[in-house]
């Protein structure tokens, strides 16, 4: 019985992905309770589609990073500019509100960097996978794409929940206001 512990001695990628990186081989025949996955091969058209998606992903990520940077500079200017508005008592409230808005928007921008980072990783790793015909890079690029869409999906669910809560609160407040006016 031969034990393959070293990744470099594995015959294919599926042996590396097995638990504990151990494969049991007897007389050259693999005795494993794991089902061997079917090989997935991309046609030239599939590679072309992936290359095109990678280019667009990189373009969109870079444009988003640029706009996030511009927005961050604008918000920092708003935060420091709001303090210049504090000339009288009423302006303190306005300056505080603008500064608070600027800080919250900066936090939103920092939070929004994560899915854009995943999108950029997808594009760059897909490009490397195609150039080098590297299965591991392809897997990493698909993982980055999964993370991107998972993040966006969770954000959509949260947004729908907040919209639903706002609708319920609006209806309750509207009904209570209508009943109070009767």
C-alpha positions in Angstrom: 0.0 0.0 0.0 1.4 3.4 -1.0 0.5 6.6 0.8 0.7 9.9 -1.0 1.2 12.7 1.5 3.1 15.2 -0.6 1.1 17.3 -2.9 3.8 17.2 -5.5 3.5 13.4 -5.7 -0.2 13.5 -6.3 -1.2 12.3 -9.8 -4.0 14.7 -10.3 -5.7 17.7 -8.6 -8.5 15.6 -7.1 -6.0 13.7 -4.9 -4.9 17.0 -3.4 -8.5 17.9 -2.4 -9.1 14.7 -0.4 -9.3 14.8 3.4 -5.8 14.9 5.1 -4.3 14.9 1.6 -4.0 11.1 1.9 -4.7 8.7 -1.0 -4.5 5.0 -0.6 -3.2 3.2 -3.6 -2.7 -0.5 -4.1 -1.0 -1.9 -7.1 -1.5 1.4 -8.9 -5.3 1.2 -8.4 -6.8 3.8 -6.2 -9.0 2.4 -3.4 -11.0 5.3 -2.1 -14.5 5.7 -0.9 -14.6 9.1 -2.5 -16.3 9.6 -5.8 -13.9 10.9 -8.4 -15.3 14.1 -9.9 -15.7 14.2 -13.7 -13.1 16.3 -15.4 -14.5 19.6 -16.6 -12.9 21.0 -19.7 -13.5 24.4 -21.2 -13.8 24.7 -24.9 -12.1 27.6 -26.8 -15.4 29.4 -26.7 -15.7 28.9 -23.0 -12.2 30.2 -22.5 -13.1 33.2 -24.6 -16.2 33.9 -22.6 -14.2 33.6 -19.3 -11.5 35.9 -20.7 -14.2 38.5 -21.7 -15.9 38.2 -18.3 -12.5 38.7 -16.6 -11.7 41.8 -18.6 -15.1 43.3 -17.8 -14.8 42.4 -14.1 -11.4 44.1 -14.0 -12.7 47.2 -15.8 -15.8 47.5 -13.4 -13.7 46.9 -10.3 -11.1 49.5 -11.3 -13.9 52.1 -12.2 -15.6 51.3 -8.8 -12.3 51.7 -6.9 -11.8 55.1 -8.6 -15.3 56.3 -7.8 -14.9 55.0 -4.2 -11.7 57.0 -3.9 -13.3 60.2 -5.4 -16.3 59.7 -3.0 -14.0 59.3 0.0 -12.1 62.5 -0.9 -15.5 64.3 -1.2 -16.7 62.9 2.1 -13.5 63.9 3.9 -13.9 67.4 2.5 -17.5 67.5 3.6 -16.5 66.4 7.2 -13.8 69.1 7.5 -15.9 71.7 5.5 -18.8 71.2 7.8 -16.8 72.4 10.8 -16.3 75.7 8.9 -20.1 76.2 8.9 -20.3 76.4 12.7 -20.7 80.2 12.8 -23.8 80.4 15.0 -25.9 78.1 17.2 -28.1 76.8 14.5 -25.2 76.0 12.2 -23.7 73.6 14.9 -26.6 71.3 14.3 -26.1 71.5 10.5 -22.4 71.0 10.8 -22.9 68.0 13.1 -25.4 66.4 10.8 -23.1 66.9 7.8 -20.1 65.5 9.6 -22.2 62.5 10.8 -23.4 61.9 7.3 -19.8 62.1 6.0 -18.5 59.6 8.5 -21.4 57.1 7.9 -20.9 57.5 4.1 -17.1 56.8 4.6 -18.0 53.6 6.5 -20.4 52.6 3.7 -17.6 53.1 1.1 -15.2 51.0 3.2 -17.8 48.3 3.4 -18.5 48.5 -0.3 -14.8 47.9 -1.1 -15.1 44.2 -0.1 -17.3 43.0 -3.0 -15.4 45.1 -5.5 -12.2 43.5 -4.2 -13.7 40.1 -4.8 -14.7 41.2 -8.3 -11.2 42.4 -9.0 -9.8 39.1 -7.7 -12.1 37.2 -10.0 -10.9 39.1 -13.0 -7.2 38.9 -12.2 -7.2 35.2 -11.2 -9.3 34.3 -14.3 -6.8 36.0 -16.5 -3.9 34.1 -14.9 -5.9 30.8 -15.1 -6.4 31.3 -18.9 -2.9 32.5 -19.6 -1.3 29.6 -17.6 -4.0 27.0 -18.2 -4.0 26.6 -14.4 -6.8 24.7 -12.8 -6.0 26.0 -9.3 -6.2 29.6 -10.4 -9.5 28.8 -12.1 -10.8 27.4 -8.9 -9.6 30.5 -7.0 -11.2 32.9 -9.5 -14.5 31.0 -9.2 -14.2 31.2 -5.4 -13.7 35.0 -5.6 -16.8 35.2 -7.9 -18.8 33.1 -5.4 -17.7 35.4 -2.6 -18.7 38.5 -4.7 -22.1 37.2 -5.5 -22.7 35.9 -2.0 -21.9 39.3 -0.5 -24.1 41.1 -3.0 -26.9 38.5 -2.4 -26.7 39.1 1.4 -26.8 42.8 0.9 -29.9 42.5 -1.3 -31.6 40.4 1.4 -30.8 43.0 4.0 -32.0 45.8 1.8 -35.3 44.0 1.1 -35.7 43.4 4.9 -35.1 47.1 5.6 -37.5 48.1 2.9 -40.1 45.8 4.2 -39.6 47.1 7.8 -39.9 50.6 6.5 -43.1 49.7 4.8 -44.6 48.1 7.9 -43.5 51.0 10.1 -44.9 53.5 7.6 -48.3 51.7 7.5 -48.4 51.4 11.3 -47.6 55.1 11.7 -50.1 56.1 9.0 -52.9 54.1 10.5 -52.1 55.4 14.0 -52.0 58.9 12.7 -55.3 58.4 11.0 -56.9 56.9 14.1 -55.5 59.7 16.3 -57.1 62.3 14.0 -60.6 60.7 14.3 
